[in-house]
Amino acid sequence: MQLHLDEISRMVAKGAHAVLLLDRAGWHTTGALNVPKNMTLIFLPSRSPELNPVENIWQYLRANWLSNRVFESYDAIIDAACEAWRNLIAQPKTITSIGMREWAHIGQS
């Protein structure tokens, strides 16, 4: 997680500030993290998956490419997950629509 925060921090424009919306997974909340000065972490309430857009992404992946299947092996599961992910990233507008929260974009174009 520290490497992830450091990479995001490096990509933030000079003079700008990043805000990350995170669930309360242990690796997000550990006191061992050194949060960069150009970043603020905001934590979602516990047990509130409906507020976490990534949960909707997982639901979409399952509903469209991973549900109602029997996998022959662990490798078949990994292959199916990778294929589902490639299918999804080929649809950036779909990702945006799944993750969009109108209340988070008020006053922005």
Backbone as XML, in Angstrom:
<?xml version="1.0"?>
<chain id="A" units="angstrom">
  <residue number="1" name="MET">
    <atom name="N" x="0.834" y="-1.199" z="0.000"/>
    <atom name="CA" x="0.000" y="0.000" z="0.000"/>
    <atom name="C" x="0.868" y="1.248" z="0.000"/>
  </residue>
  <residue number="2" name="GLN">
    <atom name="N" x="1.991" y="1.168" z="0.700"/>
    <atom name="CA" x="2.881" y="2.333" z="0.735"/>
    <atom name="C" x="3.394" y="2.658" z="-0.662"/>
  </residue>
  <residue number="3" name="LEU">
    <atom name="N" x="3.774" y="1.633" z="-1.413"/>
    <atom name="CA" x="4.249" y="1.859" z="-2.789"/>
    <atom name="C" x="3.143" y="2.486" z="-3.645"/>
  </residue>
  <residue number="4" name="HIS">
    <atom name="N" x="1.916" y="2.037" z="-3.432"/>
    <atom name="CA" x="0.777" y="2.579" z="-4.173"/>
    <atom name="C" x="0.581" y="4.068" z="-3.852"/>
  </residue>
  <residue number="5" name="LEU">
    <atom name="N" x="0.600" y="4.422" z="-2.571"/>
    <atom name="CA" x="0.466" y="5.825" z="-2.176"/>
    <atom name="C" x="1.594" y="6.675" z="-2.750"/>
  </residue>
  <residue number="6" name="ASP">
    <atom name="N" x="2.806" y="6.148" z="-2.690"/>
    <atom name="CA" x="3.957" y="6.891" z="-3.215"/>
    <atom name="C" x="3.818" y="7.139" z="-4.712"/>
  </residue>
  <residue number="7" name="GLU">
    <atom name="N" x="3.337" y="6.142" z="-5.439"/>
    <atom name="CA" x="3.169" y="6.295" z="-6.887"/>
    <atom name="C" x="2.080" y="7.316" z="-7.209"/>
  </residue>
  <residue number="8" name="ILE">
    <atom name="N" x="0.970" y="7.250" z="-6.508"/>
    <atom name="CA" x="-0.094" y="8.238" z="-6.720"/>
    <atom name="C" x="0.443" y="9.631" z="-6.421"/>
  </residue>
  <residue number="9" name="SER">
    <atom name="N" x="1.161" y="9.771" z="-5.323"/>
    <atom name="CA" x="1.716" y="11.064" z="-4.925"/>
    <atom name="C" x="2.611" y="11.647" z="-6.014"/>
  </residue>
  <residue number="10" name="ARG">
    <atom name="N" x="3.409" y="10.789" z="-6.630"/>
    <atom name="CA" x="4.300" y="11.260" z="-7.704"/>
    <atom name="C" x="3.530" y="11.758" z="-8.913"/>
  </residue>
  <residue number="11" name="MET">
    <atom name="N" x="2.309" y="11.250" z="-9.115"/>
    <atom name="CA" x="1.522" y="11.613" z="-10.293"/>
    <atom name="C" x="0.634" y="12.840" z="-10.075"/>
  </residue>
  <residue number="12" name="VAL">
    <atom name="N" x="0.524" y="13.301" z="-8.834"/>
    <atom name="CA" x="-0.296" y="14.475" z="-8.526"/>
    <atom name="C" x="0.438" y="15.725" z="-9.022"/>
  </residue>
  <residue number="13" name="ALA">
    <atom name="N" x="-0.286" y="16.545" z="-9.761"/>
    <atom name="CA" x="0.315" y="17.765" z="-10.314"/>
    <atom name="C" x="0.844" y="18.657" z="-9.194"/>
  </residue>
  <residue number="14" name="LYS">
    <atom name="N" x="1.923" y="19.352" z="-9.479"/>
    <atom name="CA" x="2.501" y="20.268" z="-8.495"/>
    <atom name="C" x="1.447" y="21.289" z="-8.076"/>
  </residue>
  <residue number="15" name="GLY">
    <atom name="N" x="1.301" y="21.481" z="-6.775"/>
    <atom name="CA" x="0.320" y="22.417" z="-6.246"/>
    <atom name="C" x="-1.071" y="21.832" z="-6.067"/>
  </residue>
  <residue number="16" name="ALA">
    <atom name="N" x="-1.280" y="20.601" z="-6.533"/>
    <atom name="CA" x="-2.586" y="19.945" z="-6.397"/>
    <atom name="C" x="-2.570" y="19.033" z="-5.175"/>
  </residue>
  <residue number="17" name="HIS">
    <atom name="N" x="-3.727" y="18.526" z="-4.834"/>
    <atom name="CA" x="-3.869" y="17.639" z="-3.681"/>
    <atom name="C" x="-4.781" y="16.486" z="-4.074"/>
  </residue>
  <residue number="18" name="ALA">
    <atom name="N" x="-4.382" y="15.261" z="-3.780"/>
    <atom name="CA" x="-5.181" y="14.069" z="-4.084"/>
    <atom name="C" x="-5.984" y="13.657" z="-2.866"/>
  </residue>
  <residue number="19" name="VAL">
    <atom name="N" x="-7.203" y="13.186" z="-3.112"/>
    <atom name="CA" x="-8.037" y="12.624" z="-2.065"/>
    <atom name="C" x="-8.370" y="11.203" z="-2.487"/>
  </residue>
  <residue number="20" name="LEU">
    <atom name="N" x="-8.042" y="10.244" z="-1.635"/>
    <atom name="CA" x="-8.331" y="8.847" z="-1.919"/>
    <atom name="C" x="-9.461" y="8.370" z="-1.031"/>
  </residue>
  <residue number="21" name="LEU">
    <atom name="N" x="-10.465" y="7.780" z="-1.646"/>
    <atom name="CA" x="-11.599" y="7.210" z="-0.939"/>
    <atom name="C" x="-11.308" y="5.722" z="-0.780"/>
  </residue>
  <residue number="22" name="LEU">
    <atom name="N" x="-11.220" y="5.245" z="0.474"/>
    <atom name="CA" x="-10.804" y="3.876" z="0.741"/>
    <atom name="C" x="-11.776" y="3.166" z="1.668"/>
  </residue>
  <residue number="23" name="ASP">
    <atom name="N" x="-11.837" y="1.849" z="1.518"/>
    <atom name="CA" x="-12.562" y="1.073" z="2.511"/>
    <atom name="C" x="-11.637" y="0.885" z="3.716"/>
  </residue>
  <residue number="24" name="ARG">
    <atom name="N" x="-12.068" y="0.136" z="4.673"/>
    <atom name="CA" x="-11.294" y="-0.001" z="5.911"/>
    <atom name="C" x="-10.491" y="-1.303" z="5.967"/>
  </residue>
  <residue number="25" name="ALA">
    <atom name="N" x="-10.040" y="-1.753" z="4.808"/>
    <atom name="CA" x="-9.171" y="-2.933" z="4.791"/>
    <atom name="C" x="-7.936" y="-2.645" z="5.636"/>
  </residue>
  <residue number="26" name="GLY">
    <atom name="N" x="-7.415" y="-3.667" z="6.261"/>
    <atom name="CA" x="-6.281" y="-3.502" z="7.166"/>
    <atom name="C" x="-5.092" y="-2.811" z="6.539"/>
  </residue>
  <residue number="27" name="TRP">
    <atom name="N" x="-4.821" y="-3.098" z="5.273"/>
    <atom name="CA" x="-3.669" y="-2.480" z="4.602"/>
    <atom name="C" x="-3.915" y="-1.015" z="4.275"/>
  </residue>
  <residue number="28" name="HIS">
    <atom name="N" x="-5.179" y="-0.554" z="4.338"/>
    <atom name="CA" x="-5.482" y="0.868" z="4.141"/>
    <atom name="C" x="-5.381" y="1.648" z="5.442"/>
  </residue>
  <residue number="29" name="THR">
    <atom name="N" x="-5.628" y="0.969" z="6.570"/>
    <atom name="CA" x="-5.741" y="1.666" z="7.853"/>
    <atom name="C" x="-4.539" y="1.477" z="8.771"/>
  </residue>
  <residue number="30" name="THR">
    <atom name="N" x="-3.550" y="0.720" z="8.346"/>
    <atom name="CA" x="-2.400" y="0.467" z="9.206"/>
    <atom name="C" x="-1.669" y="1.760" z="9.559"/>
  </residue>
  <residue number="31" name="GLY">
    <atom name="N" x="-1.240" y="1.852" z="10.780"/>
    <atom name="CA" x="-0.474" y="3.011" z="11.226"/>
    <atom name="C" x="0.924" y="3.060" z="10.643"/>
  </residue>
  <residue number="32" name="ALA">
    <atom name="N" x="1.318" y="1.996" z="9.944"/>
    <atom name="CA" x="2.654" y="1.944" z="9.337"/>
    <atom name="C" x="2.751" y="2.763" z="8.052"/>
  </residue>
  <residue number="33" name="LEU">
    <atom name="N" x="1.608" y="3.238" z="7.528"/>
    <atom name="CA" x="1.640" y="4.012" z="6.285"/>
    <atom name="C" x="2.131" y="5.433" z="6.545"/>
  </residue>
  <residue number="34" name="ASN">
    <atom name="N" x="2.928" y="5.918" z="5.619"/>
    <atom name="CA" x="3.385" y="7.304" z="5.630"/>
    <atom name="C" x="2.635" y="8.021" z="4.504"/>
  </residue>
  <residue number="35" name="VAL">
    <atom name="N" x="1.534" y="8.694" z="4.853"/>
    <atom name="CA" x="0.701" y="9.349" z="3.844"/>
    <atom name="C" x="1.412" y="10.609" z="3.355"/>
  </residue>
  <residue number="36" name="PRO">
    <atom name="N" x="1.673" y="10.701" z="2.037"/>
    <atom name="CA" x="2.339" y="11.891" z="1.494"/>
    <atom name="C" x="1.568" y="13.166" z="1.799"/>
  </residue>
  <residue number="37" name="LYS">
    <atom name="N" x="2.283" y="14.278" z="1.890"/>
    <atom name="CA" x="1.672" y="15.564" z="2.248"/>
    <atom name="C" x="0.680" y="16.068" z="1.198"/>
  </residue>
  <residue number="38" name="ASN">
    <atom name="N" x="0.809" y="15.599" z="-0.046"/>
    <atom name="CA" x="-0.097" y="16.054" z="-1.102"/>
    <atom name="C" x="-1.297" y="15.112" z="-1.268"/>
  </residue>
  <residue number="39" name="MET">
    <atom name="N" x="-1.638" y="14.387" z="-0.197"/>
    <atom name="CA" x="-2.692" y="13.391" z="-0.275"/>
    <atom name="C" x="-3.463" y="13.317" z="1.044"/>
  </residue>
  <residue number="40" name="THR">
    <atom name="N" x="-4.771" y="13.121" z="0.934"/>
    <atom name="CA" x="-5.619" y="12.891" z="2.095"/>
    <atom name="C" x="-6.371" y="11.588" z="1.876"/>
  </residue>
  <residue number="41" name="LEU">
    <atom name="N" x="-6.414" y="10.757" z="2.906"/>
    <atom name="CA" x="-7.169" y="9.507" z="2.845"/>
    <atom name="C" x="-8.502" y="9.715" z="3.554"/>
  </residue>
  <residue number="42" name="ILE">
    <atom name="N" x="-9.590" y="9.337" z="2.880"/>
    <atom name="CA" x="-10.919" y="9.391" z="3.476"/>
    <atom name="C" x="-11.450" y="7.963" z="3.501"/>
  </residue>
  <residue number="43" name="PHE">
    <atom name="N" x="-11.870" y="7.522" z="4.671"/>
    <atom name="CA" x="-12.315" y="6.145" z="4.839"/>
    <atom name="C" x="-13.835" y="6.050" z="4.833"/>
  </residue>
  <residue number="44" name="LEU">
    <atom name="N" x="-14.330" y="5.088" z="4.060"/>
    <atom name="CA" x="-15.763" y="4.813" z="4.034"/>
    <atom name="C" x="-16.182" y="4.208" z="5.373"/>
  </residue>
  <residue number="45" name="PRO">
    <atom name="N" x="-17.448" y="4.343" z="5.722"/>
    <atom name="CA" x="-17.918" y="3.686" z="6.940"/>
    <atom name="C" x="-17.752" y="2.169" z="6.820"/>
  </residue>
  <residue number="46" name="SER">
    <atom name="N" x="-17.546" y="1.519" z="7.936"/>
    <atom name="CA" x="-17.424" y="0.058" z="7.937"/>
    <atom name="C" x="-18.689" y="-0.589" z="7.392"/>
  </residue>
  <residue number="47" name="ARG">
    <atom name="N" x="-18.505" y="-1.714" z="6.738"/>
    <atom name="CA" x="-19.614" y="-2.516" z="6.210"/>
    <atom name="C" x="-20.581" y="-1.693" z="5.359"/>
  </residue>
  <residue number="48" name="SER">
    <atom name="N" x="-20.028" y="-0.962" z="4.390"/>
    <atom name="CA" x="-20.862" y="-0.156" z="3.488"/>
    <atom name="C" x="-20.420" y="-0.348" z="2.038"/>
  </residue>
  <residue number="49" name="PRO">
    <atom name="N" x="-20.498" y="-1.583" z="1.534"/>
    <atom name="CA" x="-20.022" y="-1.828" z="0.169"/>
    <atom name="C" x="-20.760" y="-1.020" z="-0.892"/>
  </residue>
  <residue number="50" name="GLU">
    <atom name="N" x="-21.994" y="-0.601" z="-0.593"/>
    <atom name="CA" x="-22.758" y="0.176" z="-1.577"/>
    <atom name="C" x="-22.133" y="1.543" z="-1.834"/>
  </residue>
  <residue number="51" name="LEU">
    <atom name="N" x="-21.274" y="2.004" z="-0.929"/>
    <atom name="CA" x="-20.594" y="3.290" z="-1.124"/>
    <atom name="C" x="-19.274" y="3.154" z="-1.873"/>
  </residue>
  <residue number="52" name="ASN">
    <atom name="N" x="-18.816" y="1.935" z="-2.051"/>
    <atom name="CA" x="-17.514" y="1.683" z="-2.661"/>
    <atom name="C" x="-17.696" y="1.296" z="-4.124"/>
  </residue>
  <residue number="53" name="PRO">
    <atom name="N" x="-17.379" y="2.187" z="-5.056"/>
    <atom name="CA" x="-17.601" y="1.899" z="-6.477"/>
    <atom name="C" x="-16.922" y="0.623" z="-6.972"/>
  </residue>
  <residue number="54" name="VAL">
    <atom name="N" x="-15.793" y="0.242" z="-6.387"/>
    <atom name="CA" x="-15.117" y="-0.963" z="-6.858"/>
    <atom name="C" x="-15.962" y="-2.206" z="-6.606"/>
  </residue>
  <residue number="55" name="GLU">
    <atom name="N" x="-16.809" y="-2.174" z="-5.593"/>
    <atom name="CA" x="-17.702" y="-3.314" z="-5.355"/>
    <atom name="C" x="-18.647" y="-3.507" z="-6.537"/>
  </residue>
  <residue number="56" name="ASN">
    <atom name="N" x="-19.071" y="-2.407" z="-7.161"/>
    <atom name="CA" x="-19.931" y="-2.499" z="-8.335"/>
    <atom name="C" x="-19.169" y="-3.059" z="-9.537"/>
  </residue>
  <residue number="57" name="ILE">
    <atom name="N" x="-17.886" y="-2.765" z="-9.603"/>
    <atom name="CA" x="-17.052" y="-3.329" z="-10.677"/>
    <atom name="C" x="-16.986" y="-4.846" z="-10.536"/>
  </residue>
  <residue number="58" name="TRP">
    <atom name="N" x="-16.729" y="-5.321" z="-9.294"/>
    <atom name="CA" x="-16.662" y="-6.779" z="-9.082"/>
    <atom name="C" x="-18.006" y="-7.418" z="-9.428"/>
  </residue>
  <residue number="59" name="GLN">
    <atom name="N" x="-19.101" y="-6.776" z="-9.049"/>
    <atom name="CA" x="-20.431" y="-7.305" z="-9.354"/>
    <atom name="C" x="-20.630" y="-7.399" z="-10.875"/>
  </residue>
  <residue number="60" name="TYR">
    <atom name="N" x="-20.190" y="-6.384" z="-11.597"/>
    <atom name="CA" x="-20.314" y="-6.380" z="-13.054"/>
    <atom name="C" x="-19.485" y="-7.506" z="-13.672"/>
  </residue>
  <residue number="61" name="LEU">
    <atom name="N" x="-18.254" y="-7.682" z="-13.191"/>
    <atom name="CA" x="-17.402" y="-8.768" z="-13.698"/>
    <atom name="C" x="-18.072" y="-10.122" z="-13.482"/>
  </residue>
  <residue number="62" name="ARG">
    <atom name="N" x="-18.584" y="-10.343" z="-12.284"/>
    <atom name="CA" x="-19.236" y="-11.623" z="-11.985"/>
    <atom name="C" x="-20.464" y="-11.820" z="-12.869"/>
  </residue>
  <residue number="63" name="ALA">
    <atom name="N" x="-21.288" y="-10.790" z="-12.970"/>
    <atom name="CA" x="-22.540" y="-10.914" z="-13.705"/>
    <atom name="C" x="-22.325" y="-11.145" z="-15.200"/>
  </residue>
  <residue number="64" name="ASN">
    <atom name="N" x="-21.266" y="-10.568" z="-15.755"/>
    <atom name="CA" x="-21.078" y="-10.628" z="-17.203"/>
    <atom name="C" x="-20.121" y="-11.705" z="-17.692"/>
  </residue>
  <residue number="65" name="TRP">
    <atom name="N" x="-19.166" y="-12.097" z="-16.861"/>
    <atom name="CA" x="-18.178" y="-13.045" z="-17.373"/>
    <atom name="C" x="-17.805" y="-14.187" z="-16.432"/>
  </residue>
  <residue number="66" name="LEU">
    <atom name="N" x="-18.183" y="-14.107" z="-15.179"/>
    <atom name="CA" x="-17.667" y="-15.108" z="-14.239"/>
    <atom name="C" x="-18.728" y="-15.962" z="-13.551"/>
  </residue>
  <residue number="67" name="SER">
    <atom name="N" x="-19.995" y="-15.592" z="-13.626"/>
    <atom name="CA" x="-21.014" y="-16.347" z="-12.892"/>
    <atom name="C" x="-21.516" y="-17.544" z="-13.703"/>
  </residue>
  <residue number="68" name="ASN">
    <atom name="N" x="-22.147" y="-18.462" z="-12.985"/>
    <atom name="CA" x="-22.775" y="-19.643" z="-13.585"/>
    <atom name="C" x="-21.808" y="-20.447" z="-14.448"/>
  </residue>
  <residue number="69" name="ARG">
    <atom name="N" x="-20.608" y="-20.618" z="-13.932"/>
    <atom name="CA" x="-19.590" y="-21.391" z="-14.643"/>
    <atom name="C" x="-18.967" y="-22.393" z="-13.688"/>
  </residue>
  <residue number="70" name="VAL">
    <atom name="N" x="-18.510" y="-23.483" z="-14.245"/>
    <atom name="CA" x="-17.746" y="-24.466" z="-13.484"/>
    <atom name="C" x="-16.333" y="-24.440" z="-14.041"/>
  </residue>
  <residue number="71" name="PHE">
    <atom name="N" x="-15.379" y="-24.283" z="-13.166"/>
    <atom name="CA" x="-13.983" y="-24.209" z="-13.587"/>
    <atom name="C" x="-13.300" y="-25.539" z="-13.316"/>
  </residue>
  <residue number="72" name="GLU">
    <atom name="N" x="-12.519" y="-25.976" z="-14.274"/>
    <atom name="CA" x="-11.855" y="-27.270" z="-14.174"/>
    <atom name="C" x="-10.651" y="-27.260" z="-13.240"/>
  </residue>
  <residue number="73" name="SER">
    <atom name="N" x="-10.058" y="-26.068" z="-13.052"/>
    <atom name="CA" x="-8.834" y="-25.998" z="-12.254"/>
    <atom name="C" x="-8.631" y="-24.575" z="-11.747"/>
  </residue>
  <residue number="74" name="TYR">
    <atom name="N" x="-7.682" y="-24.448" z="-10.862"/>
    <atom name="CA" x="-7.299" y="-23.125" z="-10.367"/>
    <atom name="C" x="-6.839" y="-22.241" z="-11.521"/>
  </residue>
  <residue number="75" name="ASP">
    <atom name="N" x="-6.029" y="-22.815" z="-12.420"/>
    <atom name="CA" x="-5.545" y="-22.044" z="-13.573"/>
    <atom name="C" x="-6.700" y="-21.563" z="-14.445"/>
  </residue>
  <residue number="76" name="ALA">
    <atom name="N" x="-7.752" y="-22.370" z="-14.563"/>
    <atom name="CA" x="-8.919" y="-21.960" z="-15.350"/>
    <atom name="C" x="-9.611" y="-20.764" z="-14.694"/>
  </residue>
  <residue number="77" name="ILE">
    <atom name="N" x="-9.624" y="-20.727" z="-13.363"/>
    <atom name="CA" x="-10.207" y="-19.582" z="-12.655"/>
    <atom name="C" x="-9.385" y="-18.331" z="-12.932"/>
  </residue>
  <residue number="78" name="ILE">
    <atom name="N" x="-8.080" y="-18.445" z="-12.823"/>
    <atom name="CA" x="-7.188" y="-17.303" z="-13.084"/>
    <atom name="C" x="-7.347" y="-16.825" z="-14.520"/>
  </residue>
  <residue number="79" name="ASP">
    <atom name="N" x="-7.380" y="-17.758" z="-15.474"/>
    <atom name="CA" x="-7.544" y="-17.380" z="-16.878"/>
    <atom name="C" x="-8.873" y="-16.656" z="-17.104"/>
  </residue>
  <residue number="80" name="ALA">
    <atom name="N" x="-9.947" y="-17.157" z="-16.509"/>
    <atom name="CA" x="-11.260" y="-16.527" z="-16.675"/>
    <atom name="C" x="-11.268" y="-15.130" z="-16.055"/>
  </residue>
  <residue number="81" name="ALA">
    <atom name="N" x="-10.657" y="-14.976" z="-14.886"/>
    <atom name="CA" x="-10.603" y="-13.668" z="-14.240"/>
    <atom name="C" x="-9.801" y="-12.679" z="-15.079"/>
  </residue>
  <residue number="82" name="CYS">
    <atom name="N" x="-8.686" y="-13.128" z="-15.631"/>
    <atom name="CA" x="-7.868" y="-12.252" z="-16.487"/>
    <atom name="C" x="-8.626" y="-11.864" z="-17.750"/>
  </residue>
  <residue number="83" name="GLU">
    <atom name="N" x="-9.326" y="-12.812" z="-18.341"/>
    <atom name="CA" x="-10.113" y="-12.515" z="-19.541"/>
    <atom name="C" x="-11.233" y="-11.523" z="-19.217"/>
  </residue>
  <residue number="84" name="ALA">
    <atom name="N" x="-11.898" y="-11.717" z="-18.090"/>
    <atom name="CA" x="-12.958" y="-10.790" z="-17.686"/>
    <atom name="C" x="-12.388" y="-9.391" z="-17.492"/>
  </residue>
  <residue number="85" name="TRP">
    <atom name="N" x="-11.236" y="-9.309" z="-16.846"/>
    <atom name="CA" x="-10.606" y="-8.005" z="-16.616"/>
    <atom name="C" x="-10.238" y="-7.339" z="-17.942"/>
  </residue>
  <residue number="86" name="ARG">
    <atom name="N" x="-9.668" y="-8.104" z="-18.876"/>
    <atom name="CA" x="-9.325" y="-7.539" z="-20.198"/>
    <atom name="C" x="-10.582" y="-7.061" z="-20.917"/>
  </residue>
  <residue number="87" name="ASN">
    <atom name="N" x="-11.659" y="-7.824" z="-20.821"/>
    <atom name="CA" x="-12.926" y="-7.410" z="-21.436"/>
    <atom name="C" x="-13.397" y="-6.080" z="-20.848"/>
  </residue>
  <residue number="88" name="LEU">
    <atom name="N" x="-13.290" y="-5.958" z="-19.530"/>
    <atom name="CA" x="-13.758" y="-4.745" z="-18.883"/>
    <atom name="C" x="-12.894" y="-3.535" z="-19.241"/>
  </residue>
  <residue number="89" name="ILE">
    <atom name="N" x="-11.590" y="-3.672" z="-19.196"/>
    <atom name="CA" x="-10.739" y="-2.507" z="-19.464"/>
    <atom name="C" x="-10.815" y="-2.061" z="-20.917"/>
  </residue>
  <residue number="90" name="ALA">
    <atom name="N" x="-11.361" y="-2.909" z="-21.777"/>
    <atom name="CA" x="-11.593" y="-2.509" z="-23.173"/>
    <atom name="C" x="-12.844" y="-1.635" z="-23.291"/>
  </residue>
  <residue number="91" name="GLN">
    <atom name="N" x="-13.545" y="-1.409" z="-22.166"/>
    <atom name="CA" x="-14.781" y="-0.634" z="-22.155"/>
    <atom name="C" x="-14.688" y="0.500" z="-21.129"/>
  </residue>
  <residue number="92" name="PRO">
    <atom name="N" x="-13.841" y="1.492" z="-21.356"/>
    <atom name="CA" x="-13.659" y="2.541" z="-20.350"/>
    <atom name="C" x="-14.945" y="3.300" z="-20.014"/>
  </residue>
  <residue number="93" name="LYS">
    <atom name="N" x="-15.837" y="3.477" z="-20.972"/>
    <atom name="CA" x="-17.095" y="4.173" z="-20.676"/>
    <atom name="C" x="-17.967" y="3.354" z="-19.727"/>
  </residue>
  <residue number="94" name="THR">
    <atom name="N" x="-17.901" y="2.043" z="-19.849"/>
    <atom name="CA" x="-18.642" y="1.177" z="-18.931"/>
    <atom name="C" x="-18.089" y="1.312" z="-17.521"/>
  </residue>
  <residue number="95" name="ILE">
    <atom name="N" x="-16.770" y="1.320" z="-17.398"/>
    <atom name="CA" x="-16.140" y="1.475" z="-16.084"/>
    <atom name="C" x="-16.580" y="2.792" z="-15.453"/>
  </residue>
  <residue number="96" name="THR">
    <atom name="N" x="-16.553" y="3.861" z="-16.231"/>
    <atom name="CA" x="-16.962" y="5.174" z="-15.727"/>
    <atom name="C" x="-18.416" y="5.149" z="-15.265"/>
  </residue>
  <residue number="97" name="SER">
    <atom name="N" x="-19.282" y="4.545" z="-16.062"/>
    <atom name="CA" x="-20.702" y="4.531" z="-15.705"/>
    <atom name="C" x="-20.958" y="3.692" z="-14.454"/>
  </residue>
  <residue number="98" name="ILE">
    <atom name="N" x="-20.233" y="2.612" z="-14.289"/>
    <atom name="CA" x="-20.408" y="1.764" z="-13.103"/>
    <atom name="C" x="-19.936" y="2.485" z="-11.849"/>
  </residue>
  <residue number="99" name="GLY">
    <atom name="N" x="-18.824" y="3.175" z="-11.955"/>
    <atom name="CA" x="-18.232" y="3.816" z="-10.788"/>
    <atom name="C" x="-18.710" y="5.218" z="-10.504"/>
  </residue>
  <residue number="100" name="MET">
    <atom name="N" x="-19.492" y="5.799" z="-11.402"/>
    <atom name="CA" x="-19.914" y="7.193" z="-11.242"/>
    <atom name="C" x="-20.850" y="7.369" z="-10.059"/>
  </residue>
  <residue number="101" name="ARG">
    <atom name="N" x="-20.575" y="8.385" z="-9.296"/>
    <atom name="CA" x="-21.454" y="8.802" z="-8.209"/>
    <atom name="C" x="-21.737" y="10.280" z="-8.460"/>
  </residue>
  <residue number="102" name="GLU">
    <atom name="N" x="-22.960" y="10.603" z="-8.858"/>
    <atom name="CA" x="-23.295" y="11.981" z="-9.203"/>
    <atom name="C" x="-22.968" y="12.955" z="-8.073"/>
  </residue>
  <residue number="103" name="TRP">
    <atom name="N" x="-23.184" y="12.551" z="-6.826"/>
    <atom name="CA" x="-22.939" y="13.434" z="-5.688"/>
    <atom name="C" x="-21.466" y="13.792" z="-5.561"/>
  </residue>
  <residue number="104" name="ALA">
    <atom name="N" x="-20.591" y="13.007" z="-6.171"/>
    <atom name="CA" x="-19.153" y="13.276" z="-6.072"/>
    <atom name="C" x="-18.676" y="14.209" z="-7.185"/>
  </residue>
  <residue number="105" name="HIS">
    <atom name="N" x="-19.563" y="14.566" z="-8.104"/>
    <atom name="CA" x="-19.161" y="15.368" z="-9.266"/>
    <atom name="C" x="-19.986" y="16.640" z="-9.392"/>
  </residue>
  <residue number="106" name="ILE">
    <atom name="N" x="-20.611" y="17.058" z="-8.334"/>
    <atom name="CA" x="-21.434" y="18.262" z="-8.378"/>
    <atom name="C" x="-20.549" y="19.470" z="-8.695"/>
  </residue>
  <residue number="107" name="GLY">
    <atom name="N" x="-20.946" y="20.250" z="-9.666"/>
    <atom name="CA" x="-20.212" y="21.454" z="-10.024"/>
    <atom name="C" x="-19.006" y="21.217" z="-10.903"/>
  </residue>
  <residue number="108" name="GLN">
    <atom name="N" x="-18.825" y="19.989" z="-11.374"/>
    <atom name="CA" x="-17.694" y="19.688" z="-12.256"/>
    <atom name="C" x="-18.225" y="19.287" z="-13.611"/>
  </residue>
  <residue number="109" name="SER">
    <atom name="N" x="-17.457" y="19.601" z="-14.636"/>
    <atom name="CA" x="-17.893" y="19.203" z="-15.978"/>
    <atom name="C" x="-16.993" y="18.133" z="-16.528"/>
  </residue>
</chain>
